[in-house]
Amino acid sequence: MRAARSKALAPNWPTFAPPQWPNFTPPLTNGSEFNSPLVDALANPVDESWEPADEFCDALLAAGFGPDVSEDERTFWHKTLKENYAGDDGRKRLRMCAINLRDRDGLYGRLDYVRCPVAWAHGTADQVYSVKNAELGVSKFTKSEDAKLTVIEGGQHFLSATHPEEVNELARSFIKKWS
């Protein structure tokens, strides 16, 4: 369920104008399309009664889990997100998360230092980062003994939640091979 893009989101929640709110139609080319509007919208302090709006929670769930989120999962994540990111301290944490995801926190600039083996799993239905982004990322482990990308068909951004069996098997195989 996608919220109306220009609707006021909650008390003290900035209103996203249609050109600013991210397009969640896959494939997005990078996390900037989801996170940049959020970084901008969360720039100003809010009062302690503020919490993320349902529309934000739904957008995050759609980007992370895809369109098929059960009511139980939706209820759990709405409650958890609202508790974790409540008030101005929560707004600051949420903004830092969005900045780190958008900018990859300088990650790419450090990957050539990694010498250990790397197992990178990525889903084909990830709406935040494309398989092409993952291919670029894994290619930056230039000093790794073995850096491999495993693409999981239908996997969403929260891959270990949407495809736990495949991710767990990949982790078991990787640990068995390298331990």
N, C-alpha and C positions, 0 to 999 in steps of 0.2 A: 504494500500500500504506500503510495507516494503522496506526500502532502502537497497542497497547492503552494506553488513556489513563492508567491508574493504575500502570503498570509502572515499576519503578525504571529510570532511563535509563542510568546508567553510574556507575563509581566517582566519588564526590563530586558527582554530578549530582543536583540536588534532584528529588525525586519530585513530580510534579504529581498532585494529587487530581483526580478527574473533574470537579468543578465549576470547577476553576481552569484546566484545559487547554482551549485554544480549540477551538471547533467549526469545522471546516473545510468544512462544508457550505455551498455558496454559496446565496444571496449574503450575505456578511458586510456589515455596514453601514459599518464602518470598520476601520482597522488595529489599533485598540485590542483587539479580540477576539483577535487573534493575539499581539500584542506585550505587553500588560499582564501576563499570567501569566509571560512570559519575563523581563520587567524585574524582577518580584518574585523569581523563582527565582534570578536571577543576582546578587542583592544582596550575597551573602556571599563572601569570598575563598575560593579553592580552591588546591590545591597545583599544582606545575608539571607533574604527570603528567595533569592533567585535560584532557579534550577533549570537544567536543560529541558527544553520543550519536548512534547511528544513527537512533534515533526522531526526534530533533530534525532531523537532516539530511533524513530522509524527509518530515517535516511541512513543512519549508521548501521542498523541491522540489515537493511537492503544491500548496502555496499559490502558488508562483511559476510553475511550468511546467504545472500541472494533473496529471491522473492518468496520463498516458501518457509516462512518462520511461523512456528505454531503459536497459538495464543499463550500457552504456558511459557514458552521461551520469551515471547514478546513481553509478557507481564514481568518475568524475572529480570530481563535486561533493562526495561524501563525503570523499575525500582532501583536496581543496582546503579545504573548510570546517574539517576537523579540524586541518590544518596552520596555517591562518590564525588560528583561534581557540583554540589550545592554551594551557594554563597560565593563570595568573591575569591576565596581560596580555591574553590572548585573551578571557577571560571579560569583562574590562572593556570591550574593544572591542565585543564582541557585545552587551553590555548597552547601551552608548551607541548602537549601531545601532538596537536595539529602542526605546529612548527616543525617538530622533529620528524614527523611522517612526511611532511611536504618537502623538507630540505634534506631528508635522509641523514640529518645530524652529522654531516661531513663523512658519512660512512664510506662512500666511494673513494675518498682521498686516503683512506686507511687500509683498504683491502690488500694492497700490495705488500703489506707487512705480515699478512697471515701466511704461515707456513704449514699449518696442520691441514689434514683432509677436510673437505667441506661437502656437506650434503644439503642442497637447496631444493626445496619442493615448492611448486607453484601450480595453481589451478587455472584451467583454461577459462573459467567463468569469473575470475577475479575482476571486479569492476573498478578497483582502485589502481592496481598496477597490472600491466599487460605481461604476457609471456615474453614479449620482446624486451621489456624492462628487466625481467628476470635473466634473460640470456645475456644482456649487457652486464648486469650485476655479477653473475657468476664468472664472466670473462675477466673481471678485474682482479680475481684471485690469482695473479700471475706467478706468485711464489709458492702457492699451495702445492703439496705433493699430489693432490688429486681433488679437483673441484668439479662436481657433477650436478647438473640440473635435472630433476625429475619433474616432468609435467604430468599433472593429474587431471584427467578429463572430467569436466564439470565442477572442478574444485573452485570454491569461492575464496574471498580474501581471508576469511577466518578458516583456513584450510584444515587445521587440526580439529575444528569443530564440525565442519561439513563432511569431511572424509577421514575420520579418525583411524579406520582400519588401514587405509593406504599409508597414512603418515606414520602410524605406529610400526608398520612392517618396514617402511623405509628406515626408520630410526633403529629398529632391531638389527636389520641387515648391516647398516652402517657401523653400529657399535660392534657387532660380531666381526666384521671385516677388519676393523682398526684397533680392536682391544687385544 
